[in-house]
Every structure is written in C-alpha cells, then in structure tokens.
C-alpha cells in the first residue's frame, strides 16, 4: 500500500497508531483492498520521493468500511456519483506495526524481482494497492531482519 510521504507517511501512522486507508479511487486498487482480511499485513511504500521504497509494515484491523470522503463535496476524494445507498468506494483500517530501519528501495526491488514476480517493479502506472505473493513477502521480511 503506497502513499506519498508529504500526504501521509509511515511516521504519521506511527504517531496515530491506526488510520483509515481512504481516498482510493482506482477500481482495481479498490478491488485488491476488498480482498483484504483482518490480520493481513501490508508493506507501507513511500512513493513520489527519492528514493521510493518500502519503509514499514502495518496490519489490516478492519475491512469493508465505507470511505466517508466520497460524500464530502469539499474533499479531493468526493465522488458525485456515489450515494449513501450506493457507495462506490471502500476503505480499510490499518494499524502501525513497525518502521524499518533501512528502506527497501524500488531500485533494490527492480534488481531482485521481475515484473511478473512483483507487480510493483513494472514500469509505468503503479497502483496504490497491489498484492504481493506470500513467498516474496517472506523474502523481503527476512532481508529486512538481516539488515
């Protein structure tokens, strides 16, 4: 799950301890989020920064929540086609687990994995939420523990 640190950083989540992961306005990313289960863990990825990369870990603690900002006309995430009876956008609640001492940069990931193995390293548009295969997630966690 990615966020620009200027909008919401791992340090923000660490300070707040929990947050709604809202503002997702891409159907594929939304559908990935809909498949999440309570207890799933997610990497926190800082995008639009130099260098971009995985900076922490969080846990999904609530799922299938309605994104409240889709109804707020003053929000950047307002969706005039969304109604209380037929909301289009969901969110999950996440809980801070840890901030990694060393980031795993996108460059490191690109040198280790192919786009078929890890969608994140594919050139072009990267979704704000995307799944990672269990074996790759475990490899990344082991790498982080060694650092």
C-alpha angles and dihedrals in degrees: 000000000000136000135168108250090227089060100037125344137191086255089058091052091046090053094045094039091207136033144170109253094220138153097064106152103169117093096217092050089046091052091050088052090049089058092058120112131207107270095030114133125223133195114237108226123194110215132185092033135102107281107012117208153122109305106167152349132255137178129230106237102168131024139188094036121156113245102238095201093070088075097044110095090197093057126095085227096056114135114194091195092058118090134185088248093047111026116183101195133061136184140193132222116240133196126210114248103168148326113232118239089222124032120230100227126217087243090057090048092048091052092050105038138039123229088254091056097042119019091201092074093055112116117246130025113016117199118235089234125033135155124250122207113253094240092052092047089053091049090052093049091049090050090051092050091053092054 
